Each structure stands twice: as structure tokens, then as C-alpha cells.
Amino acid sequence: MPTEVIVIGLLALAGFLVGGVYSTWKTAKLVAIVLALLALLAAGGAITWLVSS
């Protein structure tokens, strides 16, 4: 699988998770924080994958 496809997939996942953070922030802050950490992890993985190749 090409590197670009994986990077785009990880960035899409990060965007989806950020949307979850936005929608859950007022009702469940702990869940929103966990989603934010996962979004940062996905975005960081995408950047690392792109730079390493």
C-alpha cells in the first residue's frame, strides 16, 4: 500500500476524532480528553510516517 494512502487515512482518523472531541466536550470531558489524545497520536503517526519515507 502506498505511503500516501496510510498518511491520508491517519489524518482522516485524526479529523474524525477531533470531531468527537468537539461533540463530547460539554457532556463528557474525560472522554473528550481521551479522544483528543488519540487524535494527537494519529496525527503524530501520520507526520512520522510521512517524514520517515
Secondary structure by P-SEA (a helix, b strand, c coil): ccaaaaaaaaaaaaaaaaaaaaacccccaaaaaaaaaaaaaaaaaaaaaaaac
